Amino acid sequence: MIGRLNHVAIAVPDLNAAAEQYRSVLCAKVGAPQDEPDHGVTVIFIELPNTKIELLYPLGEDSPIKGFLEKNPAGGIHHICYEVDDILAARDRLKASGARVLGSGEPKIGAHGKPVLFLHPKDFQGTLVELEQV
């Protein structure tokens, strides 16, 4: 059901400093910041040959990243994202197997302009999983 790894998301306390570190120290291709108000985050994508790193920074008081950074002030891995061909079929299959889909269960449009869903970390070895339709 899952396809390739789309990205690993890292919550960061200073978005500009993190982007500059990837740019200057690791010589990575760093994208521009983009606000995602529906998800309460500002993101920057780091392009790698085989996947992406998504830097996450809180956008607004209700940002889920704000709470994550309060618990992890230095930042850290927030979630991993896998690609799926059909997000609704994937959701239905996961729910039938007992996995919990976060929120309403209806996909939202993610940072790549494609439908996404998040799966409860307690159902996946403590890891928040995002599914993105390709």
Summary of the structure (lengths in Angstrom):
residues: 134
radius of gyration: 14.7
end to end distance: 12.3
largest distance: 46.0
contacts: 396
relative contact order: 0.21
helix: 24%
strand: 36%
